[in-house]
Amino acid sequence: MAVYDIEEQENIDALKAWWKQYGKLAVAAVIAFVVGIAGVQGWRWHKQQQEIDAAQVFAQFEEAARLGDKAKVAAQVALLEKDHARTAFAPRAAMVAAKLAVDAGDLATAERELRWAVEHTRDIDAPLRALANLHLAAVLLDQKKYDDALKAVSAPPTEAFAALYADARGDVLVAQGRMDDAKTAYQAALDKLPKASPWRNVVEVKRDALGGR
């Protein structure tokens, strides 16, 4: 049997008293911590697995698109949008599906897919959302949905897209017959475009055709 001196016995008694008062709370805190760590690790594993699964579906989607298998393209993009909407692959697939729909003359499907891409693109993929909005504006313009088209490119998400958005607004405004506003939009695009950009010539032609300087 262990023999303790008076000081050691006092420490043991104090520990017993503390444990009696706070022991259950301490155990609960440890359990909560462990469960929290396990939960975070489990979520990371789940998210990683979702990305892996989505990548596999996206690979099948790309192959179907390459082969022109419209039925499989539709099935795979629907699967990505339904089961993998929070991954980076789903909005990319929606944009590819929209391009295929435009090529087939199906503007309604293209609009639906592009709207889905805009709504579901993650914030960390903001440039992809910006690009989806540009394509959406073009599809809406072709459908004569001018107000919706202008809304799609009303505000560029970053300075990098300012010129492209202004140019797109100019195209819509021309279609609406708002020539002065269109010239202003084209000039705004030119003001944002680098001097060496090959796109400047295109925008200048469009502006000058409206009587611009």
C-alpha positions, -999 to +999 in steps of 0.1 A: +000+000+000+014+034-009+023+057+019+017+095+013+029+124+034+005+150+047+011+174+017+005+146-009-026+135+009-040+170+009-033+172-029-051+139-035-080+150-014-082+183-033-081+164-066-109+141-055-130+171-045-124+188-078-132+156-097-164+151-077-175+186-086-162+190-122-153+155-134-184+149-155-181+184-171-144+176-179-153+143-195-181+159-215-157+186-227-131+160-238-158+140-256-172+171-273-136+180-285-130+145-298-164+144-316-157+179-330-124+168-345-139+137-359-168+157-374-144+181-391-123+152-404-154+134-415-167+164-434-134+169-451-134+133-462-170+135-474-162+167-494-131+151-509-150+120-519-177+142-535-150+159-556-136+125-567-171+111-576-179+143-595-146+141-614-155+106-625-189+117-637-175+147-654-150+126-673-179+105-686-197+137-695-168+150-715-165+117-734-202+118-742-198+154-754-168+145-775-188+116-792-219+137-796-240+114-775-268+139-766-287+115-744-257+107-723-247+143-721-281+152-708-280+123-683-245+131-670-251+168-666-283+162-648-265+138-625-238+164-617-264+191-611-285+168-588-258+150-568-227+171-571-240+207-573-216+219-546-185+207-566-165+227-592-174+202-619-212+207-620-212+244-633-185+236-658-206+208-672-236+231-673-216+256-694-204+229-718-240+216-721-251+252-728-226+255-756-238+222-772-273+234-769-265+267-787-248+247-815-280+227-818-301+258-819-317+250-785-315+284-769-340+276-741-318+247-729-287+269-732-303+296-711-314+271-684-280+256-681-262+289-680-286+302-653-279+271-633-242+276-637-244+312-625-265+303-595-244+273-584-208+284-591-189+287-559-176+321-547-140+309-551-148+303-588-160+339-594-143+342-629-163+311-640-195+328-629-185+360-647-179+340-679-213+322-675-230+356-672-213+367-704-226+336-723-260+340-707-262+376-720-254+365-755-281+337-754-307+361-740-298+386-767-304+360-794-338+354-778-345+391-777-347+391-739-330+424-738-337+435-702-326+401-689-295+403-710-285+437-697-291+425-661-267+395-667-238+419-675-249+449-654-219+447-630-186+429-637-175+409-606-139+420-611-120+447-630-107+419-653-142+415-668-151+452-670-143+456-707-161+424-717-192+433-698-193+468-712-189+455-747-217+430-741-239+458-728-232+477-760-244+449-782-277+446-763-282+484-763-277+484-801-304+457-804-327+479-784-321+508-806-304+528-778-275+540-799-262+568-777-261+544-747-245+518-769-217+542-779-211+550-742-208+513-734-184+506-762-163+536-752-163+523-716-150+489-730-122+507-749-112+526-718-108+493-700-091+473-727-053+472-728-037+491-758-023+459-771-055+439-770-066+426-804-102+430-793-098+468-794-102+469-832-135+450-830-150+473-804-137+504-822-155+492-854-187+487-835-184+521-818-175+540-850-204+523-869-226+543-845-210+576-853-184+575-825-153+595-826 
